[in-house]
């Protein structure tokens, strides 16, 4: 059942997104457009629209725009081509929307409005929609249809004047992006201006190699002046245009001067254009630019994730570089703690040993002599004596020097544990700084081209903002877990040793007193068999170490070093986390590699 559902999904996907085209130029372009518009490419709405329009453009006329300053004669030139005074002319900029000239069997006008509606009307109503002074429903584009054979393979576009106003200039430049070639119209007495060349330079790639520069109003100059101007313009503009010609729209309107107007040169140029060749070059250029935009976007994302991957790699190298030194410090600390525990035991045992005194004691025993057989004889002897309370008070209450010394040792060990935790925090901070920098750098990243993927940039912003959750949380939790283990071990050390020295002293004193008393009892029973117990310094020291749990901690610090094990586990888990994060980043890069391969495939198909 599940297999059938999966097969149905694959079948539906292929029907919706996968079409197979032939090896013709048109087929290759449609295949490329399909590749770039695949769902996993996350195309922007603008890119999908552009790809769709490129596919449609393969079966449409080529677009040639008429570009120039207002009052340069654009409308007059187009009226000549239309063989009818369709476009209004005047001394103020009146054409405020792009006007497209198409072929039809008769003249009529189609108006596209900004609200999405349109209108078919008489050509004579054109002025209503081109005069900026008319306050009517806002038009988006105007389409003139005329029975002019030239328009069967060419769509001419009348654009607003470049320097009429800022809005019209922007409209003109936006239309340039969709043209196959241009007729750059300039008044002959203003030809070759620096400002004009700057605009041409900005749009060199868009104009392509089939554009022509037309100088209007040649009738104002004599032959010598005309040659001089043409030579000057050719010197400055020939690198941008296929040809530069001078015409006179004024002369072209009069039959007697039509030939002298050079208008036929312009018509011949337009008719000689190989529209299929122009269309192919234009489409290749547009597709190449789109692929380049997507490739640059993909490279940007790959660079970002490569840098993120490198952050973990350098962090791993840093962790490896300090690992052995870290363990060496822990080993030294283990011995230091043990030695300090033993030093505490030694100080306590010395104090106890110094407090051992002797005193006289006696006991009565039946006489073994015949004459005094039934009498008890008093035996006097000397015994070791420890006043437990006096000794304890002398060590800890009448003088605080011992307390101060033990607290000092405890604080030193505490700071050593804190230093271990701080060193681990500093290690993780190395990564944290890199991740926070990554977050600040890319959490608000924006695309700089409409054809770049909205979804890709949006996901990167979300990803960057969540980078602490993705990349720091686990390391912080590991840090907390390790700090807790260290705290618990120190607390155990504190309770059983550092905070236990008074109790260990009391227990030792009690033990020694009991042992002295036991030996005294045995001695009084049979002095020849049993000796009195005199505590040796070494015996006191061993007992203090036992009561301080030193032997237990010797096992935990030296034989089976717990702190060392904690640190080893931390670095081991830290390495596992690093590998997990690197793998996670690699998965992200795999998605990018898939898009990269799709773009490369499109590039190769475009070159083929």
NORJO-V109896 format. One record per pair of residues at least 4 apart in sequence whose ideal C-beta (glycine too) atoms are under 8 Angstrom apart, sorted by the first residue. I is the first residue (numbers start at 1). J is the second residue. If there is no record, write none. Layout:
i = {I | I}
j = {J | J}
This chain:
i = {1 | 2 | 3 | 4 | 5 | 6 | 7 | 8 | 9 | 10 | 11 | 12 | 13 | 13 | 14 | 17 | 17 | 17 | 17 | 18 | 19 | 19 | 21 | 21 | 21 | 21 | 21 | 21 | 22 | 23 | 23 | 24 | 25 | 25 | 25 | 26 | 26 | 26 | 27 | 28 | 28 | 28 | 28 | 29 | 29 | 29 | 29 | 29 | 29 | 30 | 30 | 30 | 31 | 31 | 32 | 32 | 32 | 32 | 32 | 32 | 33 | 33 | 33 | 33 | 33 | 33 | 34 | 35 | 35 | 35 | 35 | 35 | 36 | 36 | 36 | 36 | 36 | 36 | 36 | 36 | 36 | 36 | 37 | 37 | 37 | 37 | 37 | 38 | 38 | 40 | 40 | 40 | 40 | 41 | 41 | 41 | 41 | 42 | 42 | 42 | 42 | 43 | 43 | 43 | 43 | 44 | 44 | 44 | 44 | 44 | 44 | 44 | 44 | 45 | 45 | 46 | 46 | 46 | 47 | 47 | 47 | 47 | 47 | 47 | 47 | 48 | 49 | 50 | 50 | 50 | 50 | 51 | 51 | 52 | 53 | 53 | 54 | 54 | 54 | 54 | 56 | 57 | 57 | 58 | 58 | 60 | 61 | 61 | 61 | 61 | 61 | 61 | 61 | 62 | 62 | 62 | 62 | 62 | 62 | 62 | 62 | 62 | 62 | 63 | 63 | 63 | 63 | 63 | 63 | 63 | 63 | 64 | 64 | 64 | 64 | 64 | 64 | 64 | 64 | 64 | 64 | 64 | 65 | 65 | 65 | 65 | 65 | 65 | 65 | 65 | 65 | 66 | 66 | 66 | 66 | 66 | 66 | 66 | 66 | 66 | 66 | 67 | 67 | 67 | 67 | 67 | 67 | 67 | 67 | 67 | 68 | 68 | 68 | 68 | 68 | 68 | 68 | 68 | 69 | 69 | 69 | 69 | 69 | 69 | 69 | 69 | 70 | 70 | 70 | 70 | 70 | 70 | 70 | 70 | 70 | 71 | 71 | 71 | 71 | 71 | 72 | 72 | 72 | 72 | 72 | 73 | 73 | 73 | 73 | 73 | 73 | 74 | 74 | 74 | 74 | 74 | 74 | 75 | 75 | 75 | 75 | 75 | 75 | 75 | 76 | 76 | 76 | 76 | 76 | 77 | 77 | 77 | 77 | 77 | 77 | 77 | 77 | 78 | 78 | 78 | 78 | 78 | 78 | 79 | 79 | 79 | 79 | 79 | 80 | 80 | 80 | 80 | 81 | 81 | 81 | 81 | 81 | 82 | 82 | 82 | 82 | 82 | 82 | 83 | 83 | 84 | 84 | 84 | 86 | 86 | 86 | 86 | 86 | 87 | 87 | 87 | 87 | 87 | 87 | 88 | 88 | 88 | 88 | 88 | 88 | 89 | 90 | 93 | 93 | 93 | 93 | 93 | 93 | 94 | 94 | 94 | 94 | 95 | 95 | 95 | 95 | 95 | 95 | 96 | 96 | 96 | 96 | 96 | 96 | 96 | 97 | 97 | 97 | 97 | 97 | 97 | 97 | 97 | 98 | 98 | 98 | 98 | 98 | 98 | 98 | 98 | 98 | 99 | 99 | 99 | 99 | 99 | 99 | 99 | 100 | 100 | 100 | 100 | 100 | 100 | 100 | 100 | 101 | 101 | 101 | 101 | 101 | 101 | 101 | 101 | 102 | 102 | 102 | 102 | 102 | 102 | 103 | 103 | 103 | 103 | 103 | 103 | 103 | 104 | 104 | 104 | 104 | 105 | 106 | 106 | 107 | 107 | 107 | 107 | 107 | 108 | 108 | 108 | 108 | 108 | 109 | 109 | 109 | 109 | 109 | 109 | 109 | 109 | 109 | 109 | 110 | 110 | 110 | 110 | 110 | 110 | 110 | 111 | 111 | 111 | 111 | 111 | 111 | 111 | 111 | 112 | 112 | 112 | 112 | 112 | 112 | 113 | 113 | 113 | 113 | 113 | 113 | 113 | 114 | 114 | 114 | 115 | 115 | 121 | 123 | 125 | 126 | 126 | 126 | 127 | 128 | 128 | 129 | 129 | 129 | 129 | 130 | 146 | 150 | 150 | 150 | 150 | 151 | 151 | 153 | 153 | 154 | 154 | 154 | 157 | 157 | 159 | 159 | 159 | 159 | 160 | 160 | 160 | 160 | 160 | 161 | 161 | 161 | 162 | 162 | 162 | 162 | 163 | 164 | 164 | 165 | 166 | 167 | 168 | 169 | 170 | 171 | 172 | 173 | 173 | 175 | 176 | 176 | 176 | 176 | 177 | 179 | 179 | 180 | 180 | 180 | 180 | 180 | 181 | 181 | 181 | 181 | 181 | 181 | 181 | 182 | 182 | 182 | 183 | 183 | 183 | 183 | 184 | 184 | 184 | 184 | 184 | 184 | 184 | 185 | 185 | 186 | 186 | 186 | 186 | 186 | 186 | 186 | 187 | 187 | 187 | 187 | 188 | 188 | 188 | 188 | 188 | 188 | 188 | 188 | 188 | 189 | 189 | 189 | 190 | 191 | 191 | 191 | 191 | 191 | 192 | 192 | 192 | 192 | 192 | 192 | 192 | 193 | 194 | 195 | 196 | 197 | 197 | 197 | 198 | 199 | 200 | 200 | 200 | 200 | 201 | 203 | 204 | 205 | 207 | 207 | 207 | 208 | 208 | 208 | 208 | 209 | 209 | 210 | 210 | 210 | 211 | 211 | 211 | 212 | 212 | 212 | 212 | 212 | 212 | 212 | 213 | 213 | 213 | 213 | 213 | 213 | 213 | 214 | 214 | 214 | 214 | 214 | 215 | 215 | 215 | 215 | 215 | 215 | 215 | 216 | 216 | 216 | 216 | 217 | 217 | 217 | 218 | 218 | 218 | 218 | 218 | 218 | 219 | 219 | 219 | 219 | 221 | 221 | 221 | 222 | 223 | 224 | 225 | 226 | 226 | 227 | 228 | 229 | 229 | 230 | 230 | 230 | 231 | 232 | 233 | 233 | 234 | 234 | 237 | 237 | 238 | 243 | 245 | 245 | 245 | 245 | 246 | 247 | 247 | 247 | 247 | 247 | 247 | 248 | 248 | 248 | 248 | 248 | 248 | 249 | 249 | 249 | 250 | 250 | 251 | 251 | 251 | 251 | 251 | 252 | 252 | 252 | 252 | 254 | 257 | 258 | 258 | 259 | 262 | 263 | 264 | 265 | 266 | 267 | 268 | 269 | 273 | 274 | 275 | 276 | 277 | 278 | 279 | 280 | 281 | 282 | 283 | 284 | 284 | 285 | 286 | 287 | 287 | 287 | 288 | 288 | 288 | 289 | 290 | 290 | 291 | 291 | 291 | 291 | 291 | 292 | 293 | 293 | 293 | 293 | 294 | 294 | 294 | 294 | 294 | 294 | 295 | 295 | 295 | 295 | 296 | 297 | 297 | 297 | 297 | 297 | 297 | 298 | 298 | 298 | 298 | 298 | 299 | 300 | 301 | 301 | 301 | 301 | 302 | 302 | 302 | 302 | 302 | 303 | 304 | 304 | 304 | 305 | 305 | 305 | 305 | 305 | 306 | 306 | 307 | 307 | 308 | 308 | 308 | 309 | 309 | 309 | 309 | 309 | 310 | 311 | 311 | 311 | 311 | 311 | 312 | 312 | 312 | 312 | 312 | 312 | 313 | 313 | 314 | 314 | 315 | 315 | 315 | 315 | 315 | 316 | 316 | 316 | 317 | 318 | 318 | 318 | 319 | 319 | 319 | 319 | 319 | 319 | 322 | 322 | 323 | 323 | 324 | 325 | 326 | 326 | 326 | 326 | 327 | 327 | 327 | 327 | 328 | 329 | 330 | 330 | 330 | 330 | 330 | 330 | 331 | 331 | 331 | 332 | 333 | 333 | 333 | 333 | 334 | 334 | 334 | 334 | 334 | 334 | 335 | 335 | 335 | 336 | 336 | 336 | 337 | 337 | 337 | 337 | 337 | 337 | 338 | 338 | 338 | 338 | 338 | 338 | 339 | 340 | 340 | 340 | 340 | 341 | 341 | 341 | 341 | 341 | 341 | 342 | 342 | 342 | 343 | 343 | 344 | 344 | 344 | 344 | 344 | 344 | 344 | 345 | 345 | 345 | 345 | 345 | 345 | 346 | 346 | 346 | 347 | 347 | 347 | 348 | 348 | 348 | 348 | 348 | 348 | 348 | 349 | 349 | 349 | 349 | 349 | 349 | 349 | 350 | 350 | 351 | 351 | 351 | 351 | 351 | 351 | 352 | 352 | 352 | 352 | 352 | 352 | 352 | 352 | 352 | 352 | 353 | 353 | 353 | 355 | 355 | 355 | 355 | 355 | 356 | 356 | 356 | 356 | 356 | 357 | 357 | 357 | 357 | 358 | 358 | 358 | 358 | 359 | 359 | 359 | 360 | 360 | 360 | 360 | 361 | 361 | 361 | 361 | 361 | 362 | 362 | 362 | 362 | 363 | 363 | 363 | 364 | 364 | 364 | 364 | 365 | 365 | 365 | 365 | 366 | 366 | 366 | 366 | 366 | 367 | 367 | 367 | 367 | 367 | 367 | 368 | 369 | 372 | 379 | 381 | 381 | 381 | 383 | 383 | 383 | 384 | 384 | 384 | 384 | 384 | 385 | 386 | 386 | 386 | 386 | 386 | 386 | 387 | 388 | 388 | 388 | 388 | 388 | 389 | 390 | 391 | 391 | 392 | 392 | 392 | 392 | 392 | 392 | 393 | 393 | 394 | 394 | 395 | 395 | 395 | 396 | 396 | 396 | 396 | 396 | 400 | 401 | 402 | 403 | 404 | 405 | 406 | 406 | 406 | 407 | 408 | 409 | 409 | 410 | 410 | 410 | 410 | 411 | 412 | 413 | 413 | 413 | 413 | 414 | 414 | 415 | 416 | 417 | 417 | 417 | 417 | 418 | 419 | 420 | 420 | 420 | 420 | 421 | 421 | 421 | 421 | 422 | 423 | 424 | 424 | 424 | 424 | 424 | 425 | 425 | 426 | 427 | 427 | 428 | 428 | 428 | 428 | 429 | 430 | 431 | 431 | 431 | 431 | 432 | 432 | 432 | 433 | 434 | 435 | 435 | 435 | 435 | 435 | 436 | 436 | 437 | 438 | 438 | 438 | 439 | 439 | 439 | 439 | 439 | 441 | 441 | 442 | 442 | 442 | 443 | 443 | 443 | 444 | 445 | 445 | 445 | 445 | 446 | 447 | 447 | 447 | 447 | 448 | 452 | 452 | 453 | 454 | 455 | 456 | 457 | 458 | 459 | 460 | 461 | 462 | 463 | 463 | 463 | 466 | 467 | 467 | 468 | 468 | 469 | 470 | 470 | 471 | 471 | 472 | 473 | 474 | 474 | 474 | 475 | 475 | 475 | 476 | 477 | 478 | 478 | 478 | 478 | 478 | 479 | 480 | 481 | 482 | 482 | 482 | 482 | 482 | 483 | 484 | 485 | 485 | 486 | 486 | 486 | 487 | 488 | 489 | 489 | 489 | 489 | 489 | 490 | 491 | 492 | 493 | 493 | 493 | 494 | 494 | 495 | 495 | 496 | 496 | 496 | 496 | 496 | 497 | 497 | 497 | 497 | 497 | 500 | 500 | 500 | 500 | 501 | 501 | 502 | 503 | 503 | 504 | 504 | 504 | 504 | 505 | 505 | 505 | 506 | 507 | 507 | 508 | 508 | 508 | 508 | 508 | 509 | 510 | 511 | 511 | 511 | 512 | 512 | 512 | 512 | 513 | 514 | 515 | 515 | 515 | 516 | 516 | 516 | 516 | 517 | 518 | 518 | 519 | 519 | 519 | 519 | 519 | 520 | 520 | 520 | 521 | 522 | 522 | 522 | 523 | 523 | 523 | 523 | 525 | 525 | 526 | 535 | 535 | 536 | 537 | 538 | 539 | 540 | 541 | 542 | 543 | 544 | 545 | 545 | 546 | 546 | 549 | 550 | 551 | 552 | 553 | 554 | 554 | 555 | 555 | 556 | 556 | 556 | 557 | 557 | 557 | 560 | 561 | 562 | 563 | 564 | 565 | 566 | 567 | 568 | 569 | 570 | 571 | 572 | 573 | 574 | 575 | 576 | 577 | 578 | 579 | 580 | 581 | 582 | 583 | 584 | 585 | 586 | 587 | 588 | 589 | 590 | 591 | 592 | 593 | 594 | 595 | 596 | 597 | 598 | 599 | 600 | 601 | 602 | 603 | 604}
j = {5 | 6 | 7 | 8 | 9 | 10 | 11 | 12 | 13 | 14 | 15 | 16 | 17 | 18 | 18 | 34 | 37 | 38 | 39 | 34 | 30 | 34 | 26 | 27 | 28 | 30 | 31 | 34 | 27 | 27 | 28 | 28 | 29 | 280 | 283 | 30 | 58 | 59 | 31 | 32 | 605 | 606 | 608 | 33 | 54 | 55 | 58 | 283 | 287 | 34 | 55 | 58 | 35 | 605 | 36 | 287 | 291 | 602 | 605 | 606 | 37 | 51 | 52 | 54 | 55 | 287 | 38 | 41 | 598 | 601 | 602 | 605 | 41 | 43 | 47 | 51 | 290 | 291 | 294 | 598 | 599 | 602 | 41 | 43 | 47 | 48 | 51 | 43 | 598 | 591 | 594 | 595 | 598 | 294 | 453 | 595 | 598 | 453 | 454 | 455 | 456 | 47 | 48 | 51 | 453 | 48 | 447 | 450 | 451 | 452 | 453 | 454 | 455 | 49 | 454 | 50 | 450 | 451 | 51 | 290 | 294 | 450 | 451 | 452 | 453 | 52 | 53 | 54 | 286 | 290 | 451 | 55 | 290 | 56 | 57 | 178 | 58 | 283 | 286 | 287 | 60 | 279 | 283 | 279 | 283 | 155 | 102 | 151 | 152 | 153 | 154 | 155 | 275 | 153 | 154 | 155 | 180 | 181 | 273 | 275 | 278 | 279 | 282 | 154 | 155 | 156 | 157 | 178 | 179 | 180 | 181 | 154 | 155 | 156 | 157 | 179 | 180 | 181 | 182 | 183 | 270 | 273 | 156 | 157 | 159 | 175 | 176 | 179 | 181 | 182 | 183 | 74 | 77 | 78 | 156 | 157 | 158 | 159 | 182 | 183 | 185 | 74 | 159 | 162 | 172 | 176 | 182 | 183 | 184 | 185 | 72 | 73 | 74 | 161 | 162 | 184 | 185 | 186 | 161 | 162 | 163 | 164 | 186 | 187 | 190 | 196 | 92 | 93 | 95 | 160 | 161 | 162 | 163 | 164 | 168 | 90 | 91 | 93 | 161 | 187 | 161 | 185 | 186 | 187 | 216 | 77 | 185 | 187 | 216 | 217 | 249 | 78 | 95 | 158 | 159 | 161 | 185 | 79 | 87 | 88 | 89 | 94 | 95 | 158 | 80 | 89 | 216 | 249 | 250 | 81 | 183 | 185 | 214 | 216 | 247 | 249 | 266 | 82 | 86 | 87 | 101 | 156 | 158 | 84 | 85 | 86 | 87 | 89 | 249 | 252 | 253 | 263 | 101 | 148 | 150 | 156 | 267 | 86 | 87 | 101 | 144 | 146 | 148 | 146 | 148 | 107 | 123 | 146 | 107 | 123 | 126 | 144 | 146 | 95 | 99 | 126 | 130 | 144 | 158 | 94 | 95 | 126 | 127 | 130 | 131 | 94 | 94 | 132 | 160 | 161 | 164 | 165 | 168 | 127 | 130 | 131 | 132 | 99 | 130 | 158 | 159 | 160 | 161 | 130 | 132 | 160 | 164 | 167 | 168 | 171 | 129 | 130 | 139 | 140 | 141 | 142 | 160 | 171 | 141 | 142 | 157 | 158 | 159 | 160 | 171 | 172 | 175 | 130 | 141 | 142 | 143 | 144 | 157 | 158 | 141 | 142 | 143 | 144 | 155 | 156 | 157 | 158 | 144 | 146 | 148 | 151 | 155 | 156 | 157 | 158 | 143 | 144 | 145 | 146 | 151 | 155 | 145 | 146 | 147 | 148 | 149 | 151 | 152 | 108 | 145 | 146 | 147 | 147 | 145 | 147 | 123 | 144 | 145 | 146 | 147 | 120 | 121 | 122 | 123 | 145 | 120 | 121 | 122 | 123 | 125 | 126 | 142 | 143 | 144 | 145 | 118 | 119 | 120 | 121 | 142 | 143 | 145 | 118 | 119 | 121 | 129 | 139 | 141 | 142 | 143 | 118 | 139 | 140 | 141 | 142 | 143 | 117 | 118 | 119 | 137 | 138 | 139 | 140 | 138 | 139 | 140 | 137 | 138 | 125 | 144 | 129 | 130 | 142 | 144 | 131 | 134 | 136 | 134 | 136 | 139 | 142 | 142 | 151 | 154 | 267 | 270 | 271 | 155 | 156 | 273 | 275 | 270 | 273 | 275 | 175 | 179 | 171 | 172 | 175 | 176 | 164 | 168 | 169 | 171 | 172 | 168 | 169 | 172 | 168 | 169 | 172 | 199 | 169 | 168 | 169 | 169 | 170 | 171 | 172 | 173 | 174 | 175 | 176 | 177 | 203 | 179 | 182 | 203 | 206 | 207 | 206 | 206 | 207 | 208 | 210 | 278 | 279 | 282 | 207 | 208 | 210 | 211 | 212 | 273 | 278 | 207 | 211 | 212 | 211 | 212 | 214 | 266 | 200 | 207 | 211 | 212 | 213 | 214 | 241 | 214 | 216 | 190 | 191 | 196 | 213 | 214 | 215 | 216 | 191 | 215 | 216 | 217 | 215 | 216 | 217 | 218 | 220 | 221 | 226 | 229 | 246 | 217 | 220 | 221 | 196 | 196 | 215 | 229 | 232 | 233 | 196 | 197 | 229 | 232 | 233 | 236 | 237 | 197 | 198 | 199 | 200 | 201 | 236 | 237 | 202 | 203 | 204 | 207 | 237 | 240 | 240 | 207 | 240 | 285 | 211 | 240 | 241 | 278 | 281 | 282 | 285 | 242 | 281 | 242 | 273 | 278 | 240 | 241 | 242 | 241 | 242 | 243 | 244 | 245 | 266 | 269 | 233 | 237 | 240 | 241 | 243 | 244 | 245 | 244 | 245 | 246 | 247 | 266 | 229 | 230 | 233 | 244 | 245 | 246 | 247 | 246 | 247 | 248 | 249 | 248 | 249 | 250 | 226 | 246 | 247 | 248 | 261 | 262 | 248 | 250 | 251 | 261 | 225 | 226 | 229 | 226 | 227 | 228 | 229 | 230 | 246 | 231 | 232 | 233 | 246 | 234 | 244 | 246 | 235 | 236 | 237 | 244 | 238 | 244 | 241 | 244 | 244 | 269 | 262 | 265 | 266 | 269 | 262 | 252 | 261 | 262 | 263 | 265 | 266 | 252 | 257 | 260 | 261 | 262 | 263 | 253 | 261 | 263 | 254 | 261 | 257 | 258 | 260 | 261 | 263 | 257 | 258 | 261 | 263 | 258 | 261 | 263 | 264 | 264 | 266 | 267 | 268 | 269 | 270 | 271 | 272 | 273 | 278 | 278 | 279 | 280 | 281 | 282 | 283 | 284 | 285 | 286 | 287 | 288 | 606 | 289 | 290 | 291 | 602 | 606 | 292 | 603 | 606 | 293 | 294 | 451 | 295 | 599 | 602 | 603 | 606 | 296 | 297 | 449 | 451 | 452 | 298 | 451 | 452 | 453 | 595 | 599 | 299 | 596 | 599 | 603 | 300 | 301 | 447 | 449 | 452 | 453 | 456 | 302 | 592 | 595 | 596 | 599 | 303 | 304 | 305 | 456 | 460 | 592 | 306 | 589 | 592 | 593 | 596 | 307 | 308 | 442 | 460 | 309 | 585 | 588 | 589 | 592 | 310 | 589 | 311 | 438 | 312 | 438 | 585 | 313 | 582 | 585 | 586 | 589 | 314 | 315 | 431 | 434 | 435 | 438 | 316 | 431 | 578 | 581 | 582 | 585 | 317 | 582 | 318 | 434 | 319 | 430 | 431 | 434 | 578 | 320 | 575 | 578 | 321 | 322 | 427 | 430 | 323 | 427 | 571 | 574 | 575 | 578 | 326 | 427 | 327 | 571 | 328 | 329 | 330 | 423 | 567 | 571 | 331 | 564 | 567 | 568 | 332 | 333 | 334 | 420 | 561 | 563 | 564 | 567 | 335 | 561 | 564 | 336 | 337 | 416 | 420 | 563 | 338 | 557 | 558 | 561 | 563 | 564 | 339 | 557 | 558 | 340 | 413 | 416 | 341 | 413 | 416 | 493 | 553 | 557 | 342 | 550 | 553 | 554 | 557 | 558 | 343 | 344 | 409 | 412 | 413 | 345 | 497 | 545 | 548 | 550 | 553 | 346 | 545 | 550 | 347 | 409 | 348 | 406 | 409 | 497 | 498 | 501 | 548 | 349 | 541 | 544 | 545 | 548 | 550 | 350 | 541 | 544 | 351 | 402 | 405 | 352 | 395 | 501 | 504 | 505 | 508 | 544 | 353 | 508 | 537 | 540 | 541 | 543 | 544 | 354 | 537 | 355 | 391 | 394 | 395 | 402 | 505 | 356 | 386 | 391 | 505 | 508 | 509 | 512 | 535 | 540 | 544 | 535 | 537 | 540 | 386 | 387 | 390 | 391 | 394 | 384 | 385 | 386 | 534 | 535 | 384 | 385 | 386 | 387 | 382 | 383 | 384 | 385 | 382 | 383 | 385 | 380 | 381 | 382 | 383 | 380 | 381 | 382 | 383 | 520 | 378 | 379 | 380 | 381 | 378 | 379 | 524 | 376 | 377 | 378 | 379 | 376 | 377 | 379 | 524 | 373 | 374 | 375 | 376 | 377 | 372 | 373 | 374 | 375 | 376 | 377 | 373 | 373 | 377 | 527 | 523 | 527 | 532 | 516 | 520 | 532 | 516 | 532 | 533 | 534 | 535 | 516 | 391 | 509 | 512 | 513 | 516 | 535 | 391 | 392 | 506 | 509 | 510 | 513 | 393 | 394 | 395 | 509 | 396 | 397 | 502 | 505 | 506 | 509 | 397 | 398 | 398 | 399 | 399 | 402 | 505 | 400 | 402 | 403 | 502 | 505 | 404 | 405 | 406 | 407 | 408 | 409 | 410 | 498 | 501 | 411 | 412 | 413 | 498 | 414 | 494 | 498 | 499 | 415 | 416 | 417 | 490 | 493 | 498 | 418 | 490 | 419 | 420 | 421 | 486 | 487 | 490 | 422 | 423 | 424 | 486 | 563 | 567 | 425 | 482 | 483 | 486 | 426 | 427 | 428 | 479 | 482 | 483 | 570 | 429 | 479 | 430 | 431 | 574 | 432 | 475 | 476 | 479 | 433 | 434 | 435 | 471 | 472 | 475 | 436 | 472 | 475 | 437 | 438 | 439 | 467 | 468 | 471 | 472 | 440 | 468 | 441 | 442 | 464 | 467 | 443 | 464 | 465 | 467 | 468 | 445 | 464 | 460 | 461 | 464 | 461 | 464 | 465 | 461 | 457 | 460 | 461 | 464 | 457 | 452 | 453 | 454 | 457 | 452 | 456 | 457 | 457 | 458 | 459 | 460 | 461 | 462 | 463 | 464 | 465 | 466 | 467 | 470 | 588 | 470 | 471 | 472 | 472 | 473 | 473 | 581 | 584 | 475 | 581 | 476 | 477 | 478 | 577 | 580 | 479 | 574 | 577 | 480 | 481 | 482 | 570 | 573 | 574 | 577 | 483 | 484 | 485 | 486 | 566 | 567 | 569 | 570 | 487 | 488 | 489 | 566 | 490 | 563 | 566 | 491 | 492 | 493 | 556 | 562 | 563 | 566 | 494 | 495 | 496 | 497 | 498 | 553 | 498 | 499 | 499 | 500 | 500 | 548 | 549 | 552 | 553 | 501 | 548 | 549 | 550 | 553 | 504 | 547 | 548 | 549 | 505 | 548 | 506 | 507 | 547 | 508 | 544 | 547 | 548 | 509 | 544 | 547 | 510 | 511 | 547 | 512 | 540 | 543 | 544 | 547 | 513 | 514 | 515 | 543 | 547 | 516 | 535 | 540 | 543 | 517 | 518 | 519 | 533 | 535 | 520 | 532 | 533 | 535 | 521 | 522 | 533 | 523 | 530 | 531 | 532 | 533 | 524 | 532 | 533 | 525 | 526 | 529 | 530 | 527 | 530 | 531 | 532 | 529 | 530 | 530 | 539 | 540 | 540 | 541 | 542 | 543 | 544 | 545 | 546 | 547 | 548 | 550 | 551 | 550 | 551 | 553 | 554 | 555 | 556 | 557 | 558 | 559 | 559 | 560 | 560 | 561 | 562 | 561 | 562 | 563 | 565 | 565 | 566 | 567 | 568 | 569 | 570 | 571 | 572 | 573 | 574 | 575 | 576 | 577 | 578 | 579 | 580 | 581 | 582 | 583 | 584 | 585 | 586 | 587 | 588 | 589 | 590 | 591 | 592 | 593 | 594 | 595 | 596 | 597 | 598 | 599 | 600 | 601 | 602 | 603 | 604 | 605 | 606 | 607 | 608}
